[in-house]
Amino acid sequence: MCPHCGKTERQIKRGRTLSGSQKYFCKDCLRVYTPNPKRREYSDEIKKQAIKLYLEGNSGLAVGRILGISKNLCLYWVKKYSKKLKPKKVFNERVEVIEMNEQYDFLNLKK
């Protein structure tokens, strides 16, 4: 049954979606629809593996090639993961005391 016009006759198959769901074409309202769409989802293991590979120094493109996903999806997962991390505290206080390294003094004496 067409979700747009509600008719059940004059419906023909019109290929499949990327996830494998059947698409139909309504000859009355000239629209294509999918009655029972499936979602393409990746497991949490693949998401964790993509984040781990990225944090090890691989580019988003390299991670995508290794796992067979798009680089944009990989970078989306990394960005989403980074938002869950707690930000480091930044101190805005003025520093009063600085400790110098002996190496700094040694290099200044050589000049």
BARO-190447 format. One record per residue (C-alpha): x, y, z. Coordinates in steps of 0.1 Angstrom, whole numbers, padded with zeros to 4 digits, always signed. Example, Ala and Ser with C-alpha at 12.3 -4.5 7.8 and 13.67 -1.06 7.14 Angstrom:
// BARO-190447
+0123-0045+0078/+0137-0011+0071/
//
This chain:
// BARO-190447
+0000+0000+0000/+0014+0034-0010/+0019+0056+0021/+0012+0088+0000/-0020+0080-0018/-0031+0048+0001/-0038+0027-0030/-0028-0010-0032/-0031-0016-0069/-0007-0004-0096/+0024-0008-0074/+0056-0021-0091/+0090-0031-0077/+0117-0004-0082/+0150-0019-0070/+0165-0020-0036/+0179+0004-0011/+0216+0003+0000/+0206-0017+0031/+0187-0042+0010/+0151-0032+0015/+0127-0035-0014/+0115-0002-0030/+0082+0002-0048/+0069+0027-0074/+0032+0039-0073/+0019+0044-0108/-0010+0066-0095/+0009+0092-0075/+0043+0086-0093/+0063+0082-0060/+0089+0058-0049/+0086+0044-0014/+0100+0017+0009/+0073+0000+0030/+0097-0017+0055/+0130+0002+0055/+0161-0014+0072/+0187+0007+0089/+0224+0002+0081/+0241+0001+0114/+0276-0009+0124/+0284-0028+0156/+0300-0011+0186/+0331-0033+0180/+0337-0017+0146/+0331+0018+0160/+0356+0011+0188/+0381-0003+0164/+0378+0027+0141/+0384+0051+0170/+0413+0030+0182/+0429+0030+0148/+0425+0068+0144/+0440+0075+0178/+0470+0053+0169/+0478+0078+0142/+0460+0066+0111/+0441+0091+0090/+0404+0089+0086/+0409+0078+0050/+0432+0050+0061/+0408+0038+0088/+0380+0038+0062/+0400+0017+0038/+0410-0008+0065/+0374-0013+0079/+0355-0007+0046/+0337+0024+0058/+0337+0060+0046/+0362+0084+0061/+0334+0108+0070/+0317+0081+0091/+0350+0074+0108/+0356+0110+0116/+0320+0114+0128/+0326+0086+0153/+0358+0101+0165/+0342+0135+0170/+0313+0120+0189/+0338+0101+0211/+0358+0132+0218/+0327+0150+0230/+0322+0123+0257/+0357+0129+0271/+0360+0153+0300/+0379+0185+0291/+0411+0193+0308/+0410+0220+0334/+0427+0252+0322/+0440+0275+0349/+0438+0312+0343/+0459+0321+0373/+0490+0341+0368/+0523+0322+0374/+0545+0337+0401/+0574+0312+0403/+0592+0295+0374/+0619+0269+0378/+0647+0270+0353/+0665+0241+0340/+0703+0238+0344/+0706+0232+0307/+0692+0267+0300/+0719+0283+0322/+0746+0262+0306/+0736+0272+0271/+0736+0309+0281/+0771+0306+0296/+0785+0292+0264/+0775+0323+0244/
//
